[in-house]
Amino acid sequence: MARFTFKLPDIGEGISEAEIVAWHVAVGDRVEEDQGLADMMTDKATVEMESPVAGVVVELAGEVGDQVSIGAALVVIETDAAETVADAAPVETKAEEIEEQIEAETPGAEEVAEKTSPHRGEGLGEAQSQAPSLETAPLPQGEREKSAHVLASPAVRARAADLGIDLGSVKAEGDRIRHADLDAYLRYGSGQGYHAPHASRARADEAVKVIGMRRRIAENMAASKRTIPHFTYVDEIDVTALEEMRADLNAHRGNRPKLTMLPLMIVAICRSIPDFPMLNARYDDEAGVVTRHGSIHLGMATQTPVGLMVPVIRDAQDLNVWQLASEITRLAEAARTGKAKSEELSGSTLTITSLGPLGGIATTPVINRPEVAIIGPNKIVERPVFRGDDIVRARLMNLSISCDHRVVDGWDAASYVQALKKYLETPVLLFSDG
């Protein structure tokens, strides 16, 4: 018998440590080669660590939520091999192999919840789904044979077996079934052995540890509210003409991307912000310095499976409406799939946040510190309005702006929204040279 120490490999991107977000094994468990040991989270993605040897787990590095340094012991495994840890050849995990795994098989918040909570399948974000009630049943012989021919890693097979899922009925997005495919099956499939819980069925209390991206979000939001004296100003905007223009542009877009309201809103922001430089700024409160930026690096709050991220549209003032539409789609997809680069997630000078169709009447968004303002368009609704003596149908939208009152006065915020409103209510100005 010998002991093998599995050390946390260099995951790349210059990180020095990673956070334990889920253990797949416990002390005393028997593990096989390539079996999943733990999910480790960096600033960019979550990576599953797999065992390079078979044996029995005798030590774990810590608990979920703990940080582990690169090169530090993660798991100690007692093997049947005759060689000792000192004699064992080091197991190298190449950064490019890990990066490929990040792109191909980054587990989302749903998987972490399944590993740490008795109520599996609960996701984060706008499209939060209800967790199915799990009843594991043995698969018939024919289905077991079908599953055996499906390409999947041992860890995926073990998880599917634990959940009673027939891999033959799971749709794979790539060349083999991955954890993300199981997540999609749990959310949207009518899988064998599953039934929707009744509304009246009580659930047990649960304690969910705040870890990973959720902990980072919690820390950032707490620091923002603790440090910044927020105030929010809301005004109503008639976007009837803007929506008509958007429909006309989409009808003649050719092979260009379909326009949502967001790229038009960003053009309006970029047109109106030069007269209000105090809003496109960052406040270093320790140094007592406000930097008013000449370029608009617009943060775009994006809901992802692991929580809220803010990818940044660089030099938004230099992009036309079609370029903005393409960049919005690219950055949102990169954030949601965990492929956004660090430089794409930092350096914003002003942020826009929208809940889309869930936008509600008005929002009071939290400032993305150290910025000093955040803009929140809300849901568009149709209502009758007076135009002179006539009552007409109009499309109306409330627009919120939260500001740092140490830097921005209420008059400035209200004046800016009025300037922005002029562009949104007279959209031909978005494309004028004046």
N, C-alpha and C positions, 0 to 999 in steps of 0.2 A: 504494500500500500504506500502511496506517496501523495503529497499535497501539491496541487497546482494553484497558483495565485493568478487569477485573471485581473490584469490591470486595465484601467480605463484607457483606451487607445486615443491617439491624437485624432480628433474628429475633423480637423481642418479649420480653416477660416481664422486661425490665430487665437482660438479660445484657450483659456487656462483651466476652466472647470465646467462641469455640467451638473444639472439638478436631477435627482432621482424623482421621476414622476409616477413610476409604477414598478413594482416587483412582480415577476412572473414565477418566482420560486421562493421557497422558504428553507430555513435550516432543517436538514434531514431529508430533503427531497432528492430523489434520484433524477439526474439530468442526462440527456443524451447529447452527442455532438450536434451542433447547430441548433440546439433548442434555445428558445428565448430566455434570457435571464432578467433583463430589466429594460425599461424605457428611460432614456436619458435625454434631457431637454437642454438645448443651447439657446442663445438669443434668437436663432433663426428657425430651428426645426426640432422635432423629436425623433430620436434614432433608437431602434431596438438593438440591444447588445445580445449576441448569441454566443453560446458556450463553444469553445474550441475543442473541448474534451468531454468525455463521459465520466460520470462519477456521482458522488454524494456531496451535496452542499453542506459545508461545515461552518462557514462564516459569511456574513453579509456586511457591506460597508456602512450601512446606516438605514434610516427610515425614509419613507417617502417625504420629499421636501428638502432633504439634506443635499448639500453641495459636495461633489467629489472632484478633486483635482486630477488633471490629466496625468497619467502615470501612477496614480495611487491605486491601491488594491480595491477592487469592486466586489469580487466574489472569490472565496477560497473553496476549492473542490478537492475532495479526497478521491483519488483515482486508483485503478487497479495496476497502473504502470509501475515498473520497478524504479524508474528514475525519480529523483527528488526535484523540488522546485528549483534548486540552485543549478541542477544539471539539465533541466528541461530547456529545450530550445525556445527562445522567445517567440511568442505569437505576434506577428505583425499585422496590423490592420491598416491598409493604405488609405490615405485621406480620400483618394478619388473613389475607392470602393464605398466608403461611407457616404460621400456626396451623392453617388449613384443611388444608394439606398434612401437618402433623404428625399431625392426627387421621385423615386419610384414607390416608396412604401412608408411615407411619414404618417404615423398614426395620429388621428385627430383627438379632440377632447372626448368624443364618444367612447373611444377605446380606453382612454385613461379612466373614464367614469366606470366602464365595465370591470376594470381591474380593481378598482378601489371602493366600489359601492355595490350593495346588494340590489339596487335598482338599475339595471343595465339599459344602455341605449339612450340615456338622456343627453341631448346635445345642448350647445350654447348658441345664442344668436336669435335672429328674427324668425327663422323657420324651425323653432324648437319643437321637437316631436315627442310624442308620449311614449314612454317605455313599454314594450310589450311584456306580457306575463310569460315567463319561461317555464316550459314543461318538457324536460328531456325525455326522449323515447328512443329505443334502439332502432336503427335503420334496417329495413328489409334487405335480404341477401342481394337482390338485384341492384338496389341503390348503393349498397356498400361496394359492389364491383364497379359501378359507374363512377363513384367518388375516387376509387383507387387509381383511375386513369387520368384524373384531373391534376394539372401541374399546380403545386402549392408547396410552400416550405413546411418543415416539420412543426414550426410554431403555429402556423396558420391551421394545419391539420388538427393539432392538439386543441386549439381554441374552438374550431368547428365541432370536433367530437364532444367537447365539454358542453357546447350549446345545443347539441343534437341536430346540427345543420348538415344536410346532404350537400356536399361540395358540388355535386353534379347539377344542382339546381341554382347555383350561384353564378351570376354573370361576371366575367372577368373583363376589366378595362384594358388589360395588356395581355402578355403572353402567359401569365399565370395568375391564380387567385391570390390576392393580398388582403391584409387586414382591412384596408379601406373598402374592398369589395364586400367583406363580411358586414362592415358597418352599414353600407348601403342596403344590403339584404335585410338587416335587422330593422332599418327604418322604413323601407318601402316594400319589401317582399311580403308575401303571404305565407311565410315559411312554415314548414312542417312543425307541428308542435307548438305553434304560437297562436294566441288569440288576444284581441284587444281587451284591456281591462275595463270593467264596468265603471261608470262614473261614481257609483255609490260605494265602490270597494275601497276600504280604508287601507292606507299604507303605513308601514312602520316608520318611526322617526329615523333619521340618518344624520350622521355627522360627517361632513365632507371637508377634508383638509384643503385649504387654499394653497395651491402649489402652481408651479409652472407659469404659463402666460397669465393665468388669472391672478396670481400673486403679484406679478409685475404691474398689471393693470391696476390692482388695488393700491399698490404703493404709489404709482404715479398720480392716480386720482386723489388720493389722500393728501399728497404733497401739494397738489394744485389747490385744493379747497382750503388746506391749512394755511397756505402762504398768500394766496391771491384773494383780495376782496372783490368778488365777482359782482357785476350787475348785468341785467339782461333787458334789452329793449326789443319790443315786438311791433311790427307794423303789417298792415294788410296790403297786398299787391294784386292788382288786376292783371293776370297773365293771359287774358283772352287772345290778344293780338300775338303774343309770343308763342302760344300754343298753335295758332293758325300758321304762323311762319314756320314753326318746327315741322308741322305736317306737310307743308309745301316743300320744304327742303328735303324731307325724307322721300317724298314722291318723286323727286328728281335727283336723288343721290347717286344713281348709277351703281358702281361697285364700291362706293365709299361706305363706311360704317353707318348704321342707323343711329340717328341722334336721339338721345334722351334730353331731359331738361338740363342735366348737369353741365355739359359743355357750354351751353348758351349762358347758364348762370356764371360760369367761370369767366367767359369773355366779358360779361357785364362787370364782374368784380375787378378784372384787370383794367378795364376802361375807367372805372370810377376811383380806384385806389390811389392814383398819383396825387390827387388833391387832399388825401388824408393819410400822409405817411406815418402818422403815429399808430395806425392800425396794422400796418405791415412791418411789425417790429418784434424784437426779442428783448426781454428785460433780464439783465444779470443783476439780481437783487443783492448779491454779495458784494459786487464791485460798485453797485449804484450807477450802472450805465445802461441806457436804452440805445440799442442799435436799430436805426431805421433803415430798412433794406431797400435798395434800388430795384432789385429783381424780386419777382413774386414766385417763391417756391411754395406751392400750394399743397398742404397736407389734405389727404382725402380719407376721412375716417371710414374704415371698411370692416364689416363684420366677417369673421372667419370662424372655422370650426373650433379654434382654440381661444377665441376672444377678439377684442377690438384691436386692429392694427391701423397705422396711419402711413401708407405709402405716399411718396411725395412726387408731385408733378413739377419737375425742374423748369425754371424760366417759363412759367405758364403764359406770361405776357407775350412771348414770341410765337406761340402756337395758334393756328387758326382753329375754327370750330371742329373741323374734321380730324385734324391732328390731335386735338384734345380728346375727342371721342375714342380714337385708337389708343391713346396713352392711358385713358381711364380704364378701358377694358383690359389692357395688358397688365397694368399695375394691380388691379383688383384680382385678376386671376393668379398673379404671382403671389400675392399675399394669402389668398385662400388655399393655395396648394403648398405653401411653405417654401416657395422658390424665390421670394423677394430677397435681393441683396441688401447688405447692411446700409449701403449708401442710398438705397431706395426707401429706407425706413427712417431716415433722420435728416435734420437740417431744414425742416419746414419753417416758413416765416408767418404763415397764416393758414388756418384750417377751415375746411367746410365739412359739415356733417349732416347727413339726411337719413331719415328712416324710410324714405320712399313712400309706398302706399300706406305704411303704418305711421306716417308722420304726425298725426294728431292735430290738435288745434294750435298748439304752440309748444316749444321746447325751451329749456334753459340749459343749454349745453355747457359742459365743464371745459375750461380753457386748457389747451394742450401746452402746458408750461415747458419752456420759458416764453412762449408766444404771449401776446397780450390781447388777442381777440379770436373768436371762433364764430362762424356764420352757420346758421341752421335753417335751411328752407323746410317748410312743412308741407303737409298734404294739400293737393289742389282739389278744390270742391266747386261744384256749380251752384250758384245761388242767384236769385233775382236781385237786380240793383236798379237804382234810379239813374237815368241818363236824361237830365232835364226833367220834362214832364212824363217821360216814357219809362216803363219798366221793361228791362231787357234781361236776357240770360247772360251771365258772366262767369268766367272761371277765375276763382280767387285763391290766393295762397298767402298764409301768414309767413313772415320771415323774421327769424330771431337772430340777435347778435349778442353774445356775452363778451364783456370787456373787463380788463384789469383796471380797476378804478384808481390805482396808483399812477397809471400812465395815461389813461383815456378818460375824458370827462363825458358826462351824459350828453351834453350838447354835441360833442364831436360824434358820438355814436349815432344819435338821431339824425344829424346832418348827413352822415355818410349813408345811412339807409335811404334817406330821401334821394340822394344822388344815384344810388344803386337802383332805386325804384324807377327813376326816370328812364334808365336804359331798359329795364324789364318791361315797362308799360309802353315804351315807344321803341320796339325792337329794331326798327330800321337803323337806329343810331349805332347798333352793335357792328354794323358793316359800313358805316360812314367813315370818311377820312378826317372829319373834324374832331 
